[in-house]
Amino acid sequence: MKKIRMPTFTVAQALGSCLGSIKNEEFVSRLSAQELTLSDAEADYRAKGQDGQLYTIVETGSVGGTVSLEEMKIIYSNTFSRKNSPARYIYDAIRAAAPGGICPLCNQRVVSTLDHHLPKSRHAAFSITPMNLVPACKDCNTDSQARMPLSAGEQTLHPYFDSVDEELWLVGEVIPSSPPVIRFVAAPPVTWSIDKQAILIKHFQVFRLGELYSTHAAVELINIYQDIVYAGNLQNPQQISQHLSSLALRRRHPVLNSWQGAMYQALSTSAWFCEGGYTEISNSPLLGGFENA
């Protein structure tokens, strides 16, 4: 959900670093002979990524017909990502490139691994291609297994090519209940292309961001409850609404489409919540038996 800088490393650099730790001379010879094939595939990837056409890249079971998909997967696991290997510095540099160490796919959890945007289980040529490797949290890396787009609109966002934070699209909705629930939906601007709207919604679904944000919102509601109950200047629904609206503006200043900003905006416009629905937060199991003041 957040665009980040593309790695400056090339697949030729990654390949060269991997070759240094492979002892099988026959394999080294076969793999070295495919450097141009890998570089050509990388150039095609860049061009299609810039045009939003990565879904058109055909799945391959080998590189040049001489290095199998399984061998490329082993290279990634045993030489590229393995700790203390000659190529590990590239892996670590890509993983560390996410601002603040936050996963760009969910913009919430901490980066712990690299995600293959085009899965290495289907694309032999991109197992160690740096621009196909995205810093990610463990959950997003697991969820990415669901990606098999057959059209432009079925793709998920690529943090190196796609930007969606220039306009507001994340919307929160207050569900009156005891305790209240905040539901999040992706509502892209109608001025966006049909494909861009579909990609954003697909990304939101594949990485289960609505569920993630709702879970975090349930915790944040506890803080909101405490603030309203103990604040001496929040005496009526209008004051509560204005307070929440002000917080929404502040939360959206650093990240326009933050779940916090969407939540506070939804709460500020909910007459039910501001007129007393907030007291239902006291029934949250997260309060651990806290009594309504």
Long-range contacts (C-beta under 8 A, 24 or more apart in sequence): 1-104, 1-105, 1-106, 1-107, 1-157, 1-164, 1-165, 1-203, 1-209, 1-257, 2-99, 2-102, 2-104, 2-107, 2-159, 2-165, 2-255, 3-104, 3-159, 3-160, 3-161, 3-162, 3-163, 3-164, 3-165, 4-97, 4-98, 4-99, 4-104, 4-135, 4-159, 4-160, 5-97, 5-160, 6-131, 6-160, 6-161, 7-90, 7-93, 7-94, 7-97, 7-130, 7-131, 7-133, 7-160, 9-90, 9-93, 9-94, 9-130, 10-39, 10-42, 10-130, 11-38, 11-39, 11-41, 11-42, 11-128, 11-129, 11-130, 12-38, 12-39, 13-90, 13-130, 14-80, 14-87, 14-90, 14-128, 14-129, 14-130, 15-128, 17-80, 17-85, 17-86, 17-87, 17-89, 17-90, 18-75, 18-79, 18-80, 18-85, 18-86, 18-87, 18-128, 20-86, 20-87, 21-79, 21-85, 21-86, 21-87, 22-75, 22-79, 27-71, 30-66, 30-67, 31-67, 31-71, 31-75, 33-64, 33-66, 34-63, 34-64, 34-66, 34-67, 37-63, 37-64, 37-125, 38-63, 38-125, 38-129, 41-125, 41-126, 41-129, 42-129, 42-131, 45-118, 45-126, 45-129, 45-131, 45-132, 46-131, 49-131, 49-158, 49-160, 49-161, 50-161, 52-152, 52-155, 52-161, 52-162, 52-195, 52-196, 52-199, 53-152, 54-117, 54-118, 54-149, 54-155, 54-158, 55-149, 55-150, 55-151, 55-152, 55-154, 55-155, 57-118, 57-123, 59-122, 59-123, 60-123, 60-124, 60-125, 61-124, 62-124, 63-124, 63-125, 67-124, 68-124, 69-120, 69-121, 69-122, 69-124, 72-120, 72-124, 72-125, 72-127, 72-128, 73-120, 73-121, 73-127, 75-127, 75-128, 76-120, 76-127, 76-128, 80-127, 80-128, 81-114, 87-128, 90-130, 91-133, 94-130, 94-133, 94-134, 94-135, 95-135, 96-135, 97-135, 98-135, 103-135, 103-136, 103-137, 103-140, 104-134, 104-135, 104-136, 104-159, 105-134, 105-136, 105-137, 105-140, 105-144, 105-156, 105-157, 105-159, 105-203, 105-207, 106-137, 106-139, 106-140, 106-207, 106-209, 106-212, 107-255, 107-258, 108-137, 108-212, 108-213, 108-216, 108-259, 109-137, 109-138, 109-139, 109-140, 109-212, 110-137, 111-135, 111-136, 111-137, 112-136, 112-137, 112-138, 113-137, 113-138, 113-141, 114-141, 115-140, 115-141, 115-144, 116-144, 117-144, 117-158, 119-144, 119-145, 119-147, 122-148, 131-160, 134-158, 134-159, 134-160, 140-207, 143-206, 143-207, 143-208, 144-206, 144-207, 146-206, 147-206, 149-202, 152-195, 152-198, 152-199, 153-194, 153-195, 153-197, 153-198, 153-199, 153-202, 154-198, 154-202, 155-199, 155-202, 156-199, 156-202, 156-203, 156-206, 156-207, 157-199, 157-200, 157-203, 162-199, 164-188, 164-196, 164-200, 164-257, 165-255, 165-256, 165-257, 166-256, 167-191, 167-192, 167-256, 168-252, 168-256, 168-257, 169-200, 169-257, 170-257, 170-258, 170-259, 170-261, 170-262, 171-262, 171-266, 172-217, 172-259, 172-262, 172-263, 172-265, 172-266, 172-267, 173-266, 174-266, 174-267, 174-270, 174-272, 174-273, 174-277, 176-270, 176-272, 176-273, 176-277, 176-280, 177-280, 178-280, 178-283, 179-218, 179-221, 179-280, 179-281, 179-282, 179-283, 179-284, 180-221, 180-273, 180-277, 180-278, 180-280, 180-281, 181-214, 181-218, 182-213, 182-214, 182-217, 182-218, 182-221, 182-263, 182-266, 182-267, 183-210, 183-214, 184-209, 184-210, 184-213, 184-214, 184-217, 184-259, 184-262, 184-263, 185-210, 186-210, 213-259, 213-262, 213-263, 216-259, 217-259, 217-263, 218-284, 218-286, 219-286, 220-260, 220-263, 221-281, 221-284, 222-281, 222-284, 222-286, 222-287, 224-267, 224-278, 224-281, 225-278, 225-279, 225-281, 225-282, 225-284, 225-287, 228-278, 229-292, 229-293, 230-293, 237-271, 237-274, 237-275, 238-274, 240-274, 240-278, 241-268, 241-269, 241-274, 242-268, 243-268, 244-268, 244-274
